[in-house]
Amino acid sequence: MPIEILMPALSPTMTEGTLSNWLVKEGDTITSGMVLAEIETDKATMEVEAVEEGKLGKILIPAGTEGVAVNTPIAILLEEGEDASAIGSAKPAASPAPAAAPAAPAAQPALAPAAAPAPAAASANRVIASPLAKRMAANDGLDLTGIAGSGPHGRIVKRDVEAALASGGAKPAPAAKPAEAPAAPKAAAAAPAPVAAMKGLTLDDPIIQMLPPFDAVPNSSMRKIIAKRLTESARDIPHFNLQMDVEIDALLALRKQLNERPGADYKLSVNDLVIKATALALTRVPDANVAYTDGAILKFERVDMAMAVAIEGGLITPIIKDCASKGLATISKEAKELAGKAREGKLKPEEYQGGTFSISNLGMFGIKGFTSIINPPQGAILSVGAGEERAVVKKGALAIANVMTLNLAVDHRCIDGAVGAAFLKELKGLIEDPITLML
């Protein structure tokens, strides 16, 4: 029976992507693990590998197509002994199932009660398996829940089902009815407290038609995801901001000394030093290195520092893992490498997912101070302004010092004001006495 190749979800935030390039053509023999296509997600361009074996019977979505929803069939794979005549009969029956169910929650999250059954479909699809594996499991009454997949990203494939059946693992799988039953009360409980849907402007709105001439640049996948996530963060997370000025004369002097020493094979930036100081401050005030969930506050055992990097068409936050334990040279090297890969669109998912704290630095643009929106699920983000000469009072007299403004945006659900203030106090001490960064 023909197998549908579906648009994969290549990151937790991905709902759609651009099928930028096919690396195989119709009629090619496909083996498991073969790279089939390149998919542009909201963050980067990634390769898609084959899970099943067979012959590529038909390409359903041509290269260059934008806005392809996750789980949409993009091609048909023919199994051994099948020919193109099998495609027509298989396609109508199989296509609606993967495409229709996931599309419902994305299209109408809070517009109408009719979308209520969607959670059942979402919970039923938690098991990641190929279409063939699901059909085989359904035919033999095999529950896929406890099976470890051997395909890419842990996907359950044909050989996993065959192994489970051979070991006597077949058992009735009444998953559909239990999934449907609890879903209805959930939807009903949510109904009395509807969340107003945000309505954006469209090109057809009268107010747009009154504007002067303009070029309409279509929103990229990245821009759509940025808009969605930051809207949710600003709307749902109770932000508060703490601001502090720090003197950086000693920091600048240390940087100059390190960069000019004989044999120096790297050049530190002010941002490298601030990243190191921030990571150390978080180890001293671990209650600021946290994230909020409805069930618990997550206190992280290490600092994975996410750096905001501006790229063409958007923003991405590559991560320096276990930042507090690394030296300045390592931090500087990794920061430059990650920023370069980000601008080239070559970051891997593990290089930009999972940070515990974020830093956004606009000082190089001369911005004195600013506030940022928290990058969920993190609990805070630090905004770093430009260092500049300012008048300060020292021992009752006016003086000139290089001063930088730091602004900490905090999720009040998991970080209280006193904790945020303690973190900034530690950070100020590290920056104004930077020799401590070397200890």
C-alpha positions in Angstrom: 0.0 0.0 0.0 1.5 3.4 -0.9 3.0 5.4 2.0 2.6 9.1 2.5 5.7 11.1 3.3 4.5 13.9 5.6 5.8 17.4 6.3 7.8 16.8 9.5 7.8 19.0 12.7 11.5 19.8 12.9 11.3 21.9 16.1 8.8 22.2 18.9 7.5 25.6 17.7 7.1 24.6 14.0 3.6 24.5 12.6 4.5 25.1 9.0 7.5 25.5 6.8 8.8 26.0 3.3 9.7 23.0 1.2 12.7 24.7 -0.4 14.3 21.9 -2.4 13.8 18.3 -3.4 17.0 16.2 -3.4 15.4 13.2 -5.1 13.0 12.9 -8.1 10.0 10.7 -8.9 11.1 7.1 -9.7 14.1 7.2 -7.5 14.8 4.3 -5.2 14.6 5.4 -1.6 16.4 3.8 1.4 15.9 4.5 5.1 18.0 7.5 6.2 18.4 8.9 2.6 18.1 12.7 2.5 14.9 13.6 0.6 14.4 17.3 0.8 15.4 20.6 2.4 12.9 22.3 4.7 13.1 25.9 5.7 11.7 26.2 9.3 11.2 29.3 11.4 14.8 29.1 12.4 17.0 27.4 9.8 17.1 25.2 6.7 17.2 21.5 7.6 17.4 18.2 5.8 14.6 15.6 5.9 15.5 11.9 5.9 13.5 9.0 4.7 12.0 6.7 7.3 10.7 4.0 5.0 12.1 2.2 1.9 10.6 2.1 -1.5 10.3 4.0 -4.7 9.3 7.7 -4.9 6.0 7.5 -6.7 4.8 11.1 -6.8 5.9 14.5 -5.4 2.8 16.2 -4.1 4.3 19.5 -2.9 6.7 21.1 -5.4 10.0 22.8 -4.4 9.6 26.4 -3.3 6.2 26.0 -1.8 5.7 28.2 1.3 3.4 27.7 4.3 3.2 23.8 4.2 1.5 22.7 7.4 3.1 20.1 9.5 1.7 16.6 8.8 0.6 17.6 5.2 1.5 14.8 2.7 4.3 16.0 0.5 5.1 12.9 -1.5 4.0 9.3 -2.1 6.3 6.3 -1.5 5.6 3.0 -3.3 6.4 -0.2 -1.6 8.0 -3.2 -3.3 5.9 -4.5 -6.1 3.7 -1.4 -6.4 3.4 0.9 -9.4 2.0 4.3 -10.1 -1.5 2.9 -10.5 -1.7 2.4 -6.7 -1.3 6.1 -6.0 -4.7 7.3 -7.1 -6.6 4.8 -4.9 -4.5 5.3 -1.8 -4.3 9.1 -1.8 -7.9 10.2 -1.1 -8.3 7.8 1.8 -5.1 8.6 3.5 -4.6 12.3 3.0 -7.4 13.8 5.2 -6.4 11.9 8.4 -2.9 13.5 9.0 -3.7 16.9 7.5 -7.1 17.7 8.9 -6.7 16.9 12.6 -3.6 19.0 13.3 -4.8 21.9 11.2 -7.9 22.5 13.4 -6.2 23.9 16.5 -3.8 26.1 14.5 -6.6 27.7 12.4 -9.2 28.3 15.1 -7.6 28.3 18.6 -10.2 30.5 20.3 -12.7 31.6 17.7 -15.5 29.0 18.1 -16.5 26.1 20.3 -16.5 23.9 17.2 -12.7 23.6 17.6 -13.2 21.8 21.0 -12.6 18.2 19.6 -9.1 19.3 18.5 -7.3 18.3 21.8 -8.4 14.7 21.3 -6.6 14.6 18.0 -3.5 16.3 19.4 -3.3 13.8 22.3 -3.8 10.9 20.0 -0.9 12.0 17.8 1.7 12.1 20.6 3.1 8.8 19.4 5.5 9.6 16.6 5.2 6.8 14.0 5.2 6.4 10.2 1.9 5.9 8.4 2.8 2.3 7.6 3.7 1.5 11.2 0.4 3.0 12.4 -1.6 0.9 9.9 0.3 -2.3 10.8 -0.3 -1.6 14.5 -4.0 -0.9 14.0 -4.5 -4.2 12.0 -2.8 -6.3 14.7 -4.2 -4.5 17.7 -0.8 -3.3 18.8 -0.5 -0.4 21.2 2.4 1.8 20.1 2.7 3.8 23.3 5.5 1.8 24.9 7.5 1.1 21.7 10.9 2.8 21.3 11.3 4.0 17.7 14.5 3.3 15.7 13.8 5.8 12.9 15.0 9.5 12.7 14.1 11.5 15.9 12.8 8.3 17.6 10.0 7.7 15.0 8.4 4.3 15.1 8.9 2.5 11.7 7.9 -0.8 10.1 10.8 -2.8 11.6 9.9 -1.6 15.1 6.3 -2.9 14.8 7.5 -6.2 13.3 9.9 -6.6 16.2 7.1 -5.9 18.7 4.7 -8.3 17.1 7.4 -11.0 17.0 8.0 -10.6 20.7 4.3 -11.1 21.4 3.7 -7.5 22.2 0.3 -7.3 20.4 -2.5 -6.3 22.6 -5.8 -4.5 22.1 -5.3 -0.8 21.8 -8.4 1.0 22.9 -6.7 4.4 22.8 -9.2 6.2 20.7 -12.2 6.1 23.2 -10.2 7.1 26.3 -8.6 10.0 24.4 -12.0 11.3 23.3 -13.7 11.0 26.7 -11.5 13.4 28.7 -11.1 15.8 25.8 -14.7 16.9 26.0 -14.7 18.0 29.7 -11.5 19.9 29.1 -13.0 21.9 26.2 -16.2 22.4 28.2 -14.2 23.7 31.2 -12.3 26.1 29.1 -15.4 27.5 27.4 -16.7 29.7 30.3 -13.5 31.7 30.2 -12.8 32.4 26.6 -9.6 34.2 25.6 -10.2 37.0 23.1 -8.5 36.3 19.8 -6.1 38.9 18.6 -7.2 40.2 15.2 -4.4 41.6 13.0 -4.7 43.9 10.1 -4.9 42.5 6.6 -4.2 44.1 3.2 -7.9 44.4 2.7 -8.6 46.5 5.7 -9.8 50.1 4.9 -7.1 51.7 7.1 -4.4 50.0 5.0 -6.0 51.3 1.8 -5.7 54.8 3.2 -1.9 54.6 3.6 0.6 56.0 1.1 2.1 53.6 -1.6 4.0 50.7 -0.1 5.6 47.3 -1.0 3.9 44.4 0.7 6.7 41.9 1.8 5.1 38.5 2.6 5.7 37.3 6.2 8.3 34.6 6.3 7.8 31.5 8.5 10.3 33.0 11.0 8.5 36.3 11.2 5.1 34.5 11.8 6.6 32.5 14.6 8.3 35.5 16.2 5.0 37.4 16.1 3.1 34.5 17.6 5.5 33.7 20.4 6.2 37.3 21.5 2.5 38.2 21.4 1.9 35.2 23.7 4.8 36.2 26.0 3.7 39.8 26.3 0.1 38.8 26.8 0.4 35.8 29.1 3.5 36.4 31.2 3.4 39.1 34.0 6.5 41.0 33.1 8.2 43.5 35.5 11.5 45.4 34.8 14.4 46.2 37.0 17.1 48.8 35.9 20.6 49.4 37.1 23.5 51.5 35.9 27.0 49.9 36.2 30.4 51.5 35.7 32.6 49.7 33.2 35.9 51.5 33.3 37.6 48.6 35.1 36.0 46.1 32.6 37.2 48.1 29.6 40.7 48.2 31.1 40.8 44.4 31.7 39.6 43.8 28.1 42.3 46.1 26.7 44.9 44.3 28.8 43.8 40.9 27.7 43.5 41.8 24.0 46.9 43.5 23.9 48.9 40.9 25.8 51.7 39.1 23.9 50.6 36.0 22.0 46.9 36.8 22.4 45.1 34.6 19.7 41.6 36.0 20.3 39.9 39.4 20.8 37.4 39.7 23.6 34.4 42.0 23.2 32.5 43.7 26.0 29.6 41.4 25.3 31.8 38.3 26.0 32.7 39.7 29.4 29.1 40.6 30.1 28.0 37.1 29.2 30.5 35.6 31.5 29.6 37.9 34.4 25.8 37.2 33.9 26.4 33.4 34.0 28.4 33.7 37.2 25.8 36.0 38.8 23.1 33.4 38.0 25.2 30.7 39.8 25.3 33.0 42.8 21.6 33.7 42.7 20.2 30.4 41.3 16.7 31.4 42.0 16.9 33.8 39.0 17.9 30.9 36.7 14.4 29.3 36.6 11.4 28.7 34.5 7.7 28.6 35.4 5.3 25.7 34.7 1.8 25.3 36.0 2.9 22.3 38.1 6.3 23.5 39.4 9.1 26.1 39.1 12.1 24.6 37.3 15.4 25.4 38.9 18.2 24.7 36.4 21.4 23.0 37.5 23.5 24.9 34.9 23.4 28.2 33.0 22.7 27.7 29.2 23.0 31.3 28.0 20.9 32.3 24.9 22.2 35.3 23.0 19.8 37.3 20.8 21.3 37.5 17.3 19.7 39.6 14.5 19.6 37.8 11.2 17.9 38.6 7.9 14.2 38.6 8.4 14.1 38.0 12.1 15.9 37.1 15.4 17.3 33.9 16.8 18.9 32.9 20.1 21.8 30.5 19.8 23.0 29.0 23.1 26.3 28.8 24.9 25.8 25.6 27.0 27.1 25.5 30.6 28.3 29.0 30.2 29.4 29.7 33.8 32.0 26.9 33.8 33.7 28.1 30.6 36.6 30.6 30.3 36.5 33.9 28.5 38.4 32.5 25.5 35.9 29.7 25.0 32.9 31.9 25.5 34.3 34.4 22.9 35.0 31.6 20.4 31.6 30.0 20.8 29.7 33.3 20.7 31.4 34.2 17.4 30.9 30.8 15.8 27.2 30.6 16.9 26.4 34.1 15.6 28.1 33.3 12.3 26.1 30.0 11.9 22.9 31.9 12.8 23.4 34.5 10.1 24.1 31.7 7.6 21.0 29.7 8.6 23.1 26.7 9.6 22.3 26.3 13.3 21.1 22.9 14.4 18.0 22.7 16.7 20.1 21.8 19.7 22.1 25.0 19.2 19.2 27.3 19.6 16.7 25.3 21.7 16.7 24.9 25.5 18.4 28.0 26.9 17.8 28.9 30.6 18.4 32.7 30.4 18.7 35.3 27.5 20.8 38.3 26.9 20.0 41.0 24.3 22.7 43.6 23.6 21.9 46.7 21.5 24.9 48.7 22.8 26.7 48.5 19.5 23.9 50.5 18.0 24.3 53.3 20.6 21.0 52.4 22.4 21.3 53.7 26.0 18.7 51.4 27.5 15.7 49.3 26.5 13.4 46.6 27.7 12.9 43.1 26.2 10.1 40.6 26.0 10.9 37.3 27.8 11.7 34.3 25.6 9.4 31.6 27.0 9.8 29.3 28.9 12.7 31.2 30.4 12.1 33.3 33.5 14.1 36.4 32.6 16.0 38.3 29.9 18.7 40.9 30.3 18.9 43.9 28.1 22.3 45.5 27.7 22.7 49.1 26.6 25.7 51.1 25.3 28.6 52.0 27.5 29.1 55.8 27.5 30.7 58.5 29.4 28.4 60.0 32.0 28.6 62.4 35.0 28.6 60.4 38.2 29.0 61.4 41.9 32.0 59.9 43.7 32.7 60.8 47.3 30.5 63.8 47.1 32.1 65.2 43.9 31.2 65.1 40.2 33.3 62.8 38.1 33.3 61.2 34.6 32.9 57.4 34.2 31.9 55.0 31.5 28.5 53.7 32.5 26.3 51.0 31.0 22.5 50.6 31.7 21.2 47.1 32.3 17.5 46.2 32.3 16.2 42.9 33.6 12.7 41.7 32.5 11.4 39.2 34.9 8.5 36.7 34.9 6.8 37.5 38.2 5.3 34.0 38.4 8.7 32.5 39.2 11.0 35.4 40.1 10.1 37.9 42.8 11.4 41.5 42.9 13.9 40.8 45.7 15.4 37.9 43.7 15.8 40.0 40.6 17.4 42.8 42.6 19.8 40.4 44.2 20.8 39.1 40.8 21.5 42.6 39.4 23.5 43.5 42.5 25.7 40.4 42.0 26.1 41.2 38.3 27.0 44.9 39.1 29.7 43.7 41.5 31.2 41.3 38.9 31.3 43.9 36.2 32.7 46.7 38.3 35.4 44.3 39.8 36.0 42.2 36.6 39.1 40.5 38.0 36.7 38.1 39.7 35.7 36.8 36.2 39.2 35.3 36.0 39.0 33.4 39.3 
